[in-house]
Structure formats: structure tokens, C-alpha cells
């Protein structure tokens, strides 16, 4: 058996993980929903129309420019 911190796979993985000095950035709970807002709206609209509903959508507030980017 190898001692802790040896040169095996898990030891190398630990050293790579432990050496990271990055700060943790907490993304808000709806970060991904806001980022994909337009695609979520389009999907929901198509889904409701496929179920036989007539849907009209009115945006209550303008979107932030960062959320309008498409990836």
C-alpha cells in the first residue's frame, strides 16, 4: 500500500485539487434560468401551443444585456 500523497492517481488528483487558489463564486439560484431566459420562453410557448393553448406574452421589464447573449 502506498503512503498518503504518493505518486498514484489519487495522490496526483488530490495535489491538483488542493493546489487551486480560486475563490468560490456563488451563482444565484436562478442564474441559469436568467441566462437561458429567451430559450426557456420559446420552449414553453411551443409546448403550450402544442397542447392546444393560445398564448400571448408581454415582457414586464427590459432584459439586461448580459442575458440577451446567445451561446
C-alpha positions as CSV (number, residue, x, y, z in Angstrom):
1,X,0.0,0.0,0.0
2,X,1.3,3.4,-0.9
3,X,1.6,6.1,1.8
4,X,-0.7,9.2,1.5
5,X,0.5,11.8,-1.0
6,X,2.2,9.1,-3.1
7,X,2.5,9.3,-6.9
8,X,-0.5,7.2,-7.7
9,X,-3.6,8.6,-9.5
10,X,-5.5,9.6,-6.3
11,X,-2.4,11.4,-4.9
12,X,-2.0,13.3,-8.1
13,X,-5.7,14.2,-8.2
14,X,-5.5,15.4,-4.6
15,X,-2.5,17.6,-5.3
16,X,-4.1,19.2,-8.3
17,X,-7.3,19.9,-6.4
18,X,-5.6,21.1,-3.2
19,X,-3.3,23.5,-5.1
20,X,-6.1,25.5,-6.6
21,X,-6.3,29.0,-5.1
22,X,-9.6,30.0,-6.8
23,X,-12.3,31.7,-4.8
24,X,-15.7,30.1,-4.8
25,X,-18.3,32.3,-6.5
26,X,-21.9,31.6,-5.5
27,X,-24.2,31.8,-8.5
28,X,-27.7,32.9,-7.5
29,X,-30.4,30.3,-7.6
30,X,-31.9,31.4,-10.9
31,X,-28.6,32.2,-12.7
32,X,-29.1,29.6,-15.4
33,X,-32.7,30.4,-15.9
34,X,-31.9,34.1,-16.4
35,X,-29.1,33.2,-18.8
36,X,-31.3,31.0,-20.9
37,X,-34.5,33.1,-20.4
38,X,-35.3,33.5,-24.1
39,X,-34.9,29.8,-25.0
40,X,-37.0,28.9,-21.9
41,X,-39.8,31.2,-23.1
42,X,-39.6,29.9,-26.7
43,X,-39.7,26.3,-25.5
44,X,-42.6,27.0,-23.1
45,X,-44.6,28.8,-25.8
46,X,-44.2,26.0,-28.3
47,X,-45.1,23.4,-25.7
48,X,-48.2,25.2,-24.6
49,X,-49.3,25.7,-28.3
50,X,-48.7,22.0,-29.0
51,X,-51.1,21.3,-26.1
52,X,-53.8,23.5,-27.8
53,X,-53.4,26.7,-25.9
54,X,-53.3,30.2,-27.4
55,X,-50.6,32.2,-25.7
56,X,-49.6,35.8,-25.7
57,X,-46.6,37.1,-23.8
58,X,-45.9,40.6,-22.5
59,X,-42.5,41.4,-21.1
60,X,-42.9,43.4,-17.9
61,X,-39.3,44.7,-17.7
62,X,-36.5,45.0,-20.2
63,X,-33.9,42.3,-20.0
64,X,-30.3,43.0,-19.0
65,X,-27.9,43.0,-22.0
66,X,-25.9,40.1,-20.4
67,X,-28.9,37.9,-20.6
68,X,-29.6,38.6,-24.3
69,X,-26.3,36.9,-25.4
70,X,-26.7,33.6,-27.2
71,X,-24.0,31.0,-26.8
